[in-house]
């Protein structure tokens, strides 16, 4: 940990300034803002009628996908701690963008990662490893995109 001395207004004694804490305070809003921009682009893309302007709709979905990836890269690159729901939403939304763009392999990769997160969350709930997991009361909104992966593996194992 790097420590910088700063003057405290309450006393004349210098106190340490945690640079990591300062970085976290600056990086987390960047991750959130980028994610929110991705959500806005995603919502805009959903509003464009497919019949009217398919090229514009595709460009908007591609922009949303890029912003989701930038948000995830910022989070990973700066080791920013985010709520588990963030990871679920990024995987789900990025996968949905890839589906619309026709990148089925990439979409499938996102949904497989989403399924892994869902299983991990379920295990952590079961063993009570993480207290804030209780805040995610329902993950059912993500099950639609992962159900085909579960069914595909069940059919393959039965054959």
N, C-alpha and C positions, 0 to 999 in steps of 0.2 A: 504494500500500500504506500503510495506517495503521499507525503504530508507537507502541506504548505502552511506556513504560519499566517494567521490573519488576526487582526485586532478585534477584540470583542468590545461591543459597545457598553456592556455591563461592567467590565473591569479593564484594567490596563494590562492584564495578563494575556499573552497570545494564546490562541487555541488552534488545534490542528484542523485543517480543512481536508476532508476526504475527497480526493479527486474522483475516485470511482463513483461515489455517491453523486457528485456533481455531473459526471458524464451520464449516469443513469437518469438524472433529472432532465437532462437535455435530450437524450436519445429516445426515451420512451414517447414523448410527444411527437417526435419525428416519425416513429413507427406508426403511431395512432393516426396521425394526419395523412400519411401515405396510404394506410389501409382505408381510411374514410374516403379519400379521393378515388381509390379503386372501387369502393362500394358505390359511389356516385356515378362513376363511368359505367359500372355494371348495370345500375338501375336505368341509366340513359339508354344503354344498348337494348335492354328489355322493352323499352317504350317505343323503339323504332319498329314499325311494321315490316315484317320480313318481305312482304310483297312489294313494298314501295321502294326501298333503298337497301338492297342486300349488301352492297359494297360498304356503305356507311355503317351499317349495323356490324359487319364483320370487323371493320377498323376499330369501332368503339369497343367491341368485345376483346380485341387484341390489345388495346390500350389498357383496359381493365386488368387483363391477365398480366401485362407488364408491371402495372402498379402493385398488384398482389405480390409478384415476385420481388419487386424492390422492397416492399414492406418486410417481407420475410428475410431478405438479405440483410437489411438494416438491423433487424432483430438479432439474427444469427451473428452478424459481423461485430456487433457491439455487445453481444451477450445480454441483451435486455430481457428481463423477466416479465413475461406477459401472462395473463390469465389463460387457463387451458382452452377456454372457449375461442380465443384468438386463433390458436393452431387449428382447431376444428373448422372454424369459419374460412380460414385461408385455404385449407385443403379442399373443402367443399366447393367454395366459390371459384377457385382456380380450375378445379375439375369441370365444373359446369361451363366455364368459359371455353375450355379446351373442347368439350363436347360440341358446343355450337360451332366452333371453328373447324370441326372435323378431325381434330387431333386425338383420335380415340385412345391411342397408346398412352399419351400423356395424361389424358383424363383418367384412364384406368390406373395409372401410377398414383395420381392424386387420391383417388378413391380407396386404393389399397392402403395408402398412408393414413387416410382418414379412419379406415377400419382398425388399423393398428392403434391409433390414438383412442378410439372408442373402447377397444378391449383393455387398453392400459388404464383408462379412467375407471372402467368397471372393476378391474382388479384392485385399484387403489381405493375405491369406495369400499370394496369387500374387506380389505385388510386395514382400512383407515390409515393409510400412510400419509395422506395429504389432507389437511383440515379444510382448505378452501374448495375441495372437490364437491362439497355439499352444495355449493352455490350453483353448480350445474345440475338443475333438478331434472331436466329432461334432454336427452340427446336424440329424441325421436325424429327431429327435423333432418338429421343426418343419415338416418337408417335407410331412407329411400335410395340414396346413391350408393350404398354399400351392400344392399340386399342381394343384388345380382352376383356380387363377388362371393358371398357366403353360399348362395344356392349353386353357383358354378362349381365350387370346391366340393360341396356335398354330392352333386351328381357325378363328378369325376371320381370321388372315392367309392361311390356305390358301384361304378362300372368296372 
